Amino acid sequence: MILLFSQIGFSQEANVDSLKAILPGKTGKERIDVLNQLATSLRESLQDEALTYSLEVDSLTEHIADPLAKSRALENISWIYYRRGQWQKSFDFAETAYEIAILNDDQLQAARLMNNLGALYYEQQNYQMAITQFKRGYQLATQVQDLSTRIRSLNNVALNFIQTDQLDSALNYAKRAVSLNENAGSPYLTSFAHRVIGDVFLARGNYDSAQVLYQNSLEMARGQGVKSFEAGVLHRLGNAYLLEGQLDKAEELLLYSVRLCEENSFLDELSKSCRHLASLYEIKGNIQQAYLYQSRFLELNDQLQNKANRDRLSLLQNMFQSNLNESELELLKSQNENQAYRLETSKRYIIFFAITAALIGVLVLRMYFLNKSVRLINSDLRLQQQKIAEQNLALENQSQQLKAMNDTKNKLFSILGHDLRGPIAQVKSVVDMFLAGYLEREEFDELIQVLNKDIDSVNFTLINTLKWSMSQMEGFHVHPSVFDLSKVVENSLQLLQPSFNEKKLTVFNHMGSKVEVYADQDLIEVVVRNILNNAMKFSNFEDSVTIYSDSDKETIYWCVQDQGVGMDEEQIALILSDSYALTKSRPGTNREKGSGLGLQLTKEFVRRCGGTISIESHPGHGTKFCVQLPRRDSNTNGQAIASQEVFKA
């Protein structure tokens, strides 16, 4: 996450140690004020402690009427959740705090919250809307003469201009922030402004100037003890040295940055440091190290992109729902006003007709026919309302079907993007380095064994994905026939035998020599392969896997028992549930990857073939999968000769 500038008090506005010393003796509104000052001072460096203080204020203001203090506490909570990447929570708290601030005409608090909301638009990559929010925050802060929020807003505007390549504008706003801060004397404010200006010089290729600015920013950040900001400066300074060719300095800084980020779980800064180290070692000719850090960068980048996409989608849905609720409220108000007008009009007509009936008796008959006409109209209206209700129900069903289809599409794209892109990118990277002459033949042969496992995983995922896609298409037909299940199992064992060999697994096949079932052979081949692959994936080294079958007059029971990691009841219930869900696949005991489609395909294909699945498992004690399939009349099945085959890996 790119660091957006937060609210820090000027010249140690509230001395933390002094505030903590006086806190135990404070009660009521005085305690609320001290808690808010502590939370504001600590929300960058000690977020857990700051969150505790803010939540206490939120609780106290439920009993002590102080809406401005409550708004400030909610603003602090919003910012802490933003720092933690929980954008939906951040938006909820910021929105509530903003409503309280506007209701109580607190322009300073509204200005601060404009910066919080601008930060959320920044995370959506909606930089123009973020710039609008930050400029609005600057205007409000200027009206109330709050220097801290003015400088915060200027720096955030500059950062967003960099994202849109408007470097001159970014430099102008950052310099304005530095100029204002000369009167404030806040090292943290100056540190951030220098980093922003350094980004501008780096983008223009002025590496020496960028290095000086980054170095000043780094020293100030360390002096303030804000490790997240220090990590954000470290990878930038290392990259500046790298681009200028000072490889030793760049290596020292970037390795330190990796350690700092690992200790504090700064994943975004860690991924950037790994990317720069990969480029550095490639220049130095250390291909092994370059490959190591490039692989780590790709893995971290995939995690960050997937999380960011989920969080952005959640935030967009929340903002959309908020706007939708406001629109619905306006619509209800309009409908109520219209209804009130109609009621008032109806009342006037009733009075008019009553007076007219009393004065002119001759119109009684006419009123009778008029009333009859009204009844007919009401009857027609009820019919129309019933039709509208039916249409609304149909539209709601169509909307739910569309949402389900869209969710399924998104999950499929996620599988293709995450599970296929990483291994293919690694294969391309190794091949490119080999063709460019960076790898010796021995190094290439060593790496090709690792890549072969990734290719097998990609192939298995593609087969499952294609079968699943076909099963979701209209017109997908099942073609049942009588076939020998034992031959299908033998063929699948031969395909998976390299994987069983790698883990040194022993496979006991206790099936009969001829086990006939009545089902679609292509679908059952997918079922068998997935169940056997699952048993291999979650088995420990040198375990055994047992396969056997049983039958009665109408049914064949085929079971696979492993000694692997097992599953709990919640996982089993999710797999066997009637609902259709693409679950996240767990890695195997040898870090084997999966797409989450295998068991869903197994459940779907067995159901389409008229069968059922049962699972028995306990964590740490292995799993038994059993598939129940129909068979022909027992007279048509030949006498099965029991045999036992042992595959020793």
Buried (B, 14 or more C-beta within 10 A) or exposed (E): BEBBBBBBBBEEEBEBEEBEEEBEEBEEBEBBBBBBBBBBBBBBBBBEBBBBBBBBBBEBBEEBEBBBBBBBBBBBBBBBBBBEBBBBBBBBBBBBBBBBBBEEEBBBBBBBBBBBBBBBBBBBEBBEBBBBBBBBBBBBBBEBEBBBBBBBBBBBBBBBBBBEEBBEBBBBBBBBBBEBBEEBEBBBBBBBBBBBBBBBBBEEEBBEBBBBBBBBBBBBBBEBEBBBBBBBBBBBBBBBBBBBEBBEBBBEBBBBBBEBBEEBEBBBBBBBBBBBBBBBBBEEEEBEBBBBBBBBBBBBBBEBBEEBEEBBEBBBEBBEEEEEEEEEEEEEEEEEEEEEEEEEEEEEEEEEBEEEBEEEEEEEEEEEEEEEEEEEEEEEEEEEEEEEEEEEEEEEEEEEEEEEEEEBEEBBEBBBBBBBBBBBBBBEBBBEBBEEEBBEEEBBEEBBEEBEBBBBBBEBBBBBBEBBEEBEEEEEEEEBEEBBBBBBBBEBBEEBBEBBEBBEBBBBBBBBBBBBBBBBBEBBBBBBBBBBBBBBBBBBEEBBBBBBBBBEEEBBBBBBBBBBBBBEEEBBEEBEEEEEEBEEBBEBBBEBBBBBBBBBBBBBBBEBBBBEBEBBBEEEEBBBBBBBBBBEEEEEBEEBEEEEBEBEB
